[in-house]
Amino acid sequence: MHLRAPENLVTSRPPVSRLVAAMPPFRLPSSPPTVLILASALLIAPASAGPGSTESAHAAGNESDARRTAQEGRADQVYVLRKRTGAVVPVNGVVVRNELDGVVIEVKGKERRYDAEVVRRIVFGSVPPAFREATFHRDRSEHENAARKFRLAAGDASARQVVQASARLEAAVSFLQAAAEDPVFLDEAGADLDRFLSDHQNDLGTPHARTLRARVARLAGKQADAAEHYRGIYREASGGTPAPGYSLVVCASAGIEAAACFLETGNTAQARELYLELDRLLNDALGTIEEDDPDRNRMEALRGDARLGEGFCLLAGNNATGARSFFQALLGASSGSGAGGGATVAHGARLGLAEALEAAGEYRQAQMEFALVSSIDHTNRDRSARALIGLSRCGLQLADANSRTTVRRWLEAVTSRYGDTPGAAVARTMLESL
């Protein structure tokens, strides 16, 4: 649910859990009120500085001053889900903790704690000028300018730790958005994500930051690194119970991505193992949640991806005939419509069938299947870009009249409309050779 922030207030995005699906405002976990000032000081002090050092005392003083300023200025707003009614209501106060195990907000001198899963959005009232300037640029899709202003806000010692953390993660997100047009910004995004994960290890944005860090590695063509990053997130749900601040959807999504990256590195055995684990994990989870659970459709779609995995493993193992039979069987059993697993299986199986036909040298038939995926699948940008690239490969093989012009147009569509996908780098390389 997207709520509009009141005027003159600055919003922070949702945490990792939600950002994976649609990049919403940060999901903020909080823990019971503990020694926030000491914890903040330890977060920003050099490794050699102990809790009683001058550096720690100075950092604690800055945090105390920042919190006092927030109390005297505009209130923060935490939008909280009321489970009984399903309504999302704002709670006004000062956010003092935003960590993996929950969010703590001070309201009229008393602290209230909310579990991460009920926090839908946070609007920070008291922020440095650079933060406000950054949101101005962000709202106008001026991503590089926004990123650099957020980076300034993240380094502002007068800001609260929760605001510094939010600014650092926003800087990374903005650089990643800028990288969709110019991949040179991937390194900038990676640097801010590494800094966030180093300085704010317990922040509720950590799952999101880790997911983005894996994405940066994959977009940069570092599939082996990406696979390990994603697998680390997936392991946070070991045994089916996610660690504090993580959700099963976030962890399972990372597992699917890890398997795909392992396939790209040629590690078919590891990919197959992950797909089988995920199929069992998601099948068990779907058997325990209600039909109207908001995560159900996403979990069904993820299980669909897990089921598709065997076919792509066959393709990676050069068994195009086996892959073709596998995907045809799935297409026959799938309705090809609707939300959740049905649509995922239908579109994914059609893409797999196209790639199997291409591998067998049946380029005309493969091109038709790629065209269907690229034109009707609006559920997965990575898959749509991959279909356009497959369409282009087949076009080059068929060498029809004006085929190179048509292929150039398809590849340019990938770089311009799908610059945030792994396919963009492939398309740029293909364009250079045309």
Buried (B, 14 or more C-beta within 10 A) or exposed (E): EEBEBBEEBBBBBBBBBBBBBEBBBBBBBBBEBEEBBBBBBBBBBEEEBEEEBEBBBBBBEBBBEBBEBBBEEBBBBBBBBEEEEEEBEBBBBBBBBBBBBBBBBBEEEEBBBBBBBBBBBBBBBBBBEBBBBBBBBBEEEBBBBBBBBBBBBBBBEEBBBBBBBBBBBBBBBBBBBBBBBEBEBBEBBBBBBBBBBEBBEBBBBBBBBBBBBBBBBBBBBBBBBBBBBBBBBBBBBEEEEBBBBBBBBBBBBBBBBBBBBBBBBEBBEBBBBBBBBBBEBBEEBBEEEEEEEEBBBBBBBBBBBBBBBBBBBBBBBEBBEBBBBBBBEBBEEBEEEEEBBBBBBBBBBBBBBBBBBBBBEBBEBBBBBBBBBBEBBEBBBBBBBBBBBBBBBBBBBEEEEEBBEBBBEBBBBBBEBBBBBBBBBBBBEBBEEE
